[in-house]
Amino acid sequence: MSTKTLPERGDTHDQGTAGSERSADRRHSGLRSTARGRQARAAWVLAAPFLALFLAFMLLPVVWSLLMGLTDTKSADLRTPLSVSFVGFDNYVRLFEDPQFFTALRNTAVFVLVALPLTLAAGLAAAVALDRGIRRFRAVFRVGFYLPVITSIVAVAVVWKTLLEPRAGLANLVLGWFGIDGPAWLADTRFALPVMIVMAVWRNLGTVMIIMLAGLQSVPQSLMEAAELDGAGPWQRFWRVTFPLLRPALLLTAVTTGIGYLQFFDEPFVMTDGGPLDSTLSATLYAYKQFGNGNYEMASAAGYVIFVLIVALTVLQFRVLRDKD
């Protein structure tokens, strides 16, 4: 005769307690899942207006322009966009066979390669002066350096164009006081692009100055004092201690300023319309003119060439200026 072993009362109580805890955990887990689901739905509802605007005005135009660069779309095809023909990369081949586009790329390259280092150097010099050299009216100098940044570029370009007028401009008037016959700055192929480089440096050094000044003020004073005790001079302290710690600020300003300079458009558009003799024609102004002439496919192709150049410059700057650690 077999004997069945009955569970002890304590064991039964423990099993019941464990079952109750598991049941409670499942209920809490279900409640948490329900709460997370409600939060997710609420988040999607709140984000829906932004997503709709992003899809309509950002993503869809980007995709459409990419497809447009692979077709033979003209302004006359806007009424019947589905009747265009797919041409592949023929537009890009035509683009690089156009000598005017090469002129635009050369002007853009000169503008970036000259203006970018000058802007970084001038902004860093202004930041060092405000951090260590200028003691009185420091806030006034900060505002003065940064004021051109927040001023409309169109207004700045119009003022500079007025100042550089060959007959009544202030620049030639001042040169005349010293017996110098000033040139027609914006009508001379030798001076038009350098003038825009100078204007771009003057206008954008305020942004670099603010970011560099923040970087300078974050350098630990103890490091500077230790370097001074070791016999390092002012230049050695700056180059060996301060400058390496400014790499993040330098990278940020180099990337943002370089992207802006590769897209420089307002200055030649307002001041010279790309002249004289295409000496100030930029890549973005070339794309704009192609669009204005109804060559939508060429404008789209030029835009994506500019995009590739921006990506390449940004990657190069990250490789050169990023923290080696």
Residue pairs with C-beta under 8 A, 6 or more apart in sequence:
7 15
65 300
65 303
65 304
66 300
66 304
68 296
68 297
68 300
69 91
69 92
69 297
69 300
69 301
69 303
69 304
70 86
70 87
70 88
70 89
70 91
71 84
71 85
71 86
71 87
71 297
72 84
72 85
72 87
72 91
72 297
73 81
73 84
73 296
73 297
73 300
74 294
74 295
74 296
74 297
75 294
75 296
76 294
77 83
77 84
77 296
87 297
91 297
91 298
91 300
91 301
92 301
92 305
94 298
94 301
95 101
95 298
95 301
95 302
95 305
96 102
100 278
100 281
100 286
101 283
101 286
101 302
103 278
103 281
104 278
104 281
104 282
104 283
104 285
104 286
105 283
107 193
107 278
107 279
107 280
107 281
107 282
108 262
108 264
108 282
108 283
108 284
108 309
110 193
111 193
111 196
111 197
111 200
111 261
111 264
111 282
112 258
112 261
112 262
112 313
114 197
115 197
115 200
115 201
115 261
116 254
116 257
116 258
116 261
118 197
118 201
119 200
119 201
119 204
119 205
119 208
119 257
120 208
120 250
120 253
120 254
120 257
122 201
122 205
122 208
123 204
123 205
123 206
123 207
123 208
123 209
123 211
123 212
123 253
124 208
124 209
124 212
124 246
124 250
126 145
126 205
126 206
126 208
126 209
126 212
127 208
127 209
127 210
127 212
127 213
127 215
127 216
128 212
128 216
128 238
130 138
130 141
130 142
130 145
130 209
130 213
131 213
131 216
131 217
134 141
142 209
142 210
142 213
145 205
145 206
145 209
146 206
146 207
146 209
146 210
147 206
148 156
148 202
148 203
148 204
148 206
149 203
149 204
149 206
149 207
151 203
153 203
153 266
153 267
154 266
154 270
156 199
156 203
157 199
157 266
157 267
157 270
157 271
158 270
160 195
160 199
160 271
161 186
161 270
161 271
162 169
163 169
163 170
163 171
164 171
164 172
164 185
164 186
164 195
165 172
166 172
166 182
166 183
166 184
166 185
166 187
169 182
169 185
171 182
171 185
172 181
172 182
172 183
175 181
175 182
176 182
183 190
183 191
185 191
185 192
185 195
186 192
186 195
186 271
186 272
186 276
187 275
187 276
188 276
189 276
189 277
189 279
192 272
192 275
192 276
192 279
192 280
193 279
193 280
196 264
196 267
196 268
196 271
196 280
199 267
200 261
200 264
200 267
204 257
204 260
207 253
207 256
207 257
208 253
208 257
211 249
211 252
211 253
212 246
212 249
212 250
212 253
214 249
215 245
215 246
215 248
215 249
215 250
216 242
216 246
218 245
219 241
219 242
219 245
219 246
223 241
224 237
224 241
224 242
227 236
227 237
227 240
227 241
228 237
232 240
232 241
247 321
247 322
247 323
248 323
250 321
251 317
251 318
251 321
251 322
254 317
254 321
255 314
255 317
255 318
258 310
258 313
258 314
258 317
259 310
259 313
259 314
262 283
262 306
262 309
262 310
262 313
263 284
263 306
263 310
264 282
264 284
265 282
265 284
265 285
265 288
267 280
268 274
268 280
268 281
268 282
268 285
269 285
269 288
271 280
272 280
274 280
274 281
274 282
274 285
274 286
274 289
275 281
283 302
283 305
283 306
283 309
284 306
286 302
287 298
287 299
287 302
287 303
287 306
288 299
290 296
290 298
290 299
290 302
291 299
